[in-house]
């Protein structure tokens, strides 16, 4: 007779993820947009092929977030189909390596570990008391704590391990809760590449000069009056660079 006794189910990977602290960080990354339909994810489209779709799949696979909706995600800007980025920035709340209920150990005292005391990178060691993994709860009882020197997760490497090779995280930085990758941005740099053909380069150069300075761009953007009430922007520089065919400019 076949043994019909059911085997006990294995604990689902990441089932204890809620016992860890979270922190708000900014990620800087670059991507080759040639094979993507742009940065922004079309959540309701089954054929969506966006950079964000690949990014969120990696974030969830590494158990750094539960969902896009719950991580407070913001992005610096969007890119269209086929467009690449070399310094894109997003911000979100991710899961830390430090358990909830950990204590920071000082010379003569200890205090509950808060987000602003977490390491600023993945190389900085932190001496602390952390709850035992097999504890039934995270009660702050001395008998349930163990002393450890801990490191923060290497978020960049962790995400890069599961991302497609044409998307790479360059680094991360802790940011305040008030930080928005979109609204805290101070400046952006755009480079557009054109095939020469019959372009009027003098007119394009003149157009760039007209745009330099502070102007109201409401007629050149998608109106979003719920979140934006100031459509003025400052253009610091705009110029046409002509390639001579040897990866150099005239």
C-alpha positions in Angstrom: 0.0 0.0 0.0 1.1 3.5 -0.8 1.8 5.8 2.1 -0.9 8.4 1.9 0.1 10.2 5.0 0.6 13.9 4.1 4.0 15.3 4.8 4.1 18.4 6.9 4.4 21.6 4.9 7.7 23.4 4.9 7.7 26.9 6.3 7.3 29.3 3.5 10.4 31.2 2.6 10.2 34.7 4.1 7.4 33.7 6.5 9.2 35.5 9.3 9.9 38.7 7.4 7.6 40.8 9.6 10.0 40.5 12.5 12.5 42.8 10.9 12.8 46.6 10.9 12.2 48.6 7.7 14.1 51.7 6.5 13.6 54.3 3.9 16.4 54.3 1.3 17.1 55.8 -2.1 18.4 53.5 -4.9 20.5 54.7 -7.8 20.6 52.5 -10.9 21.1 52.5 -14.6 19.5 50.4 -17.3 19.7 49.8 -21.1 16.2 50.7 -22.2 16.5 49.2 -25.7 14.4 46.1 -24.8 11.9 47.8 -22.4 8.7 49.7 -23.0 9.9 52.4 -20.6 10.5 52.8 -16.9 6.9 53.1 -15.6 5.0 49.9 -14.9 1.6 49.4 -16.5 0.2 47.4 -13.6 -3.0 46.4 -15.3 -1.4 45.1 -18.5 -0.5 41.4 -18.8 2.0 42.3 -21.6 3.8 44.9 -19.5 7.5 45.0 -20.3 8.8 47.8 -18.1 11.9 48.4 -16.1 9.8 48.8 -12.9 8.2 45.4 -13.4 11.7 43.8 -13.4 12.7 45.9 -10.4 9.7 45.1 -8.3 10.0 41.4 -9.1 13.6 41.5 -7.8 12.6 43.4 -4.7 9.9 40.9 -3.8 12.0 37.9 -4.7 14.6 39.1 -2.2 11.9 39.7 0.4 12.9 43.4 0.7 9.3 44.5 0.2 5.8 43.0 0.4 4.3 44.9 -2.4 4.6 48.2 -4.4 1.6 49.6 -2.6 3.0 49.1 0.9 6.6 50.4 0.4 6.0 54.1 -0.2 7.6 54.1 -3.6 8.6 57.2 -5.5 10.7 57.7 -8.6 12.7 60.7 -9.9 11.4 60.7 -13.5 10.1 58.5 -16.3 11.7 57.3 -19.5 9.9 56.2 -22.6 10.2 53.1 -24.7 13.8 52.4 -25.8 15.2 55.1 -23.6 18.1 54.4 -21.2 19.1 56.0 -17.9 22.5 56.2 -16.3 21.5 57.7 -12.9 17.8 57.0 -12.2 16.8 57.3 -8.6 13.9 55.8 -6.7 13.0 55.8 -3.0 11.2 53.1 -1.0 10.9 51.5 2.4 12.8 48.1 2.5 13.3 45.4 5.0 16.5 45.7 7.1 18.7 43.0 8.4 18.0 44.1 12.0 15.1 42.5 13.9 12.4 44.5 15.6 13.2 44.9 19.3 16.9 45.1 19.0 19.0 47.2 21.4 22.0 49.4 20.5 24.8 48.8 22.9 26.8 51.8 24.1 29.7 52.0 26.5 27.7 51.9 29.7 24.1 51.6 28.4 21.7 50.3 25.8 18.8 51.7 24.0 16.1 50.5 21.7 17.4 50.5 18.1 15.7 53.1 15.9 15.8 53.7 12.2 18.1 56.7 12.4 20.7 54.6 14.2 20.9 51.9 11.6 24.2 51.6 9.6 24.6 54.0 6.8 26.1 51.3 4.5 26.6 47.5 4.4 30.2 47.7 5.8 29.6 49.4 9.1 29.3 47.0 12.0 26.8 47.6 14.7 27.0 46.1 18.2 23.6 45.3 19.5 21.3 42.9 21.4 18.9 41.1 19.1 15.9 38.8 19.8 16.6 35.1 19.4 15.4 33.8 16.1 13.4 30.9 17.6 11.7 33.1 20.1 7.9 33.0 20.1 7.8 36.8 20.2 10.0 39.9 20.3 9.5 40.7 24.0 12.3 42.9 25.2 13.4 40.5 27.9 17.1 40.1 28.7 16.8 36.3 28.5 15.4 36.6 24.9 18.3 38.7 23.6 21.7 37.8 22.3 24.7 40.1 21.7 25.8 40.4 18.1 27.9 42.5 15.8 25.7 42.9 12.7 25.9 44.4 9.2 23.2 45.9 7.2 22.2 44.1 4.0 24.1 44.9 0.9 21.0 46.0 -0.9 22.7 46.7 -4.2 24.3 43.3 -4.5 21.2 41.5 -3.2 19.0 43.1 -5.9 21.6 42.8 -8.7 21.8 39.0 -8.0 18.2 38.6 -9.4 17.9 41.5 -11.8 18.3 41.1 -15.6 21.9 42.0 -16.6 20.8 45.2 -18.4 19.5 46.7 -15.1 22.1 47.4 -12.4 21.8 49.0 -9.0 24.7 51.4 -8.5 24.3 52.1 -4.8 21.9 53.0 -2.0 21.6 55.7 0.7 19.4 56.1 3.8 17.0 59.0 3.4 14.4 60.7 5.7 10.7 59.9 5.6 10.2 63.3 4.0 12.4 62.5 1.0 10.7 62.0 -2.3 12.7 60.8 -5.3 10.4 63.0 -7.4 9.8 66.2 -5.4 13.2 66.3 -3.6 15.1 66.3 -6.9 17.3 69.4 -7.3 18.4 68.8 -11.0 18.2 66.4 -13.9 20.4 65.9 -16.9 19.0 64.7 -20.2 20.9 63.8 -23.4 19.1 63.2 -26.7 20.8 61.5 -29.6 19.7 62.4 -33.2 20.6 61.0 -36.6 21.9 64.1 -38.5 19.9 63.8 -41.7 18.4 67.2 -42.6 18.2 68.7 -39.1 18.5 72.5 -38.9 21.2 72.6 -36.2 21.3 76.4 -36.1 17.6 76.5 -35.3 18.0 73.8 -32.7 20.9 75.7 -31.0 18.8 78.9 -31.0 15.8 76.9 -29.5 18.1 75.7 -26.7 19.1 79.3 -25.9 15.4 80.3 -25.6 14.8 77.6 -23.1 17.6 78.6 -20.7 16.4 80.3 -17.6 13.2 80.1 -15.6 10.0 79.4 -17.6 6.5 78.0 -17.1 6.3 74.6 -18.9 2.6 73.8 -18.2 1.9 73.7 -21.9 4.7 71.2 -22.5 3.8 68.7 -19.8 1.0 66.4 -18.6 -1.0 68.4 -16.1 -1.3 66.9 -12.6 -2.9 69.6 -10.5 -3.5 67.2 -7.6 0.2 66.9 -6.8 1.8 69.8 -8.7 0.9 73.5 -8.4 4.1 75.0 -9.7 5.0 74.4 -13.3 8.0 76.7 -13.4 11.4 75.1 -14.0 15.0 76.4 -14.4 17.0 75.2 -17.4 20.7 75.7 -16.5 22.2 74.7 -19.8 21.2 73.5 -23.2 23.5 72.9 -26.2 23.9 70.9 -29.4 27.0 68.7 -29.7 27.9 67.4 -33.1 29.8 64.1 -33.4 32.5 63.8 -36.0 32.0 60.0 -36.2 35.0 59.1 -34.0 33.2 59.3 -30.6 34.4 62.9 -30.4 32.6 66.2 -30.6 33.4 69.2 -32.8 
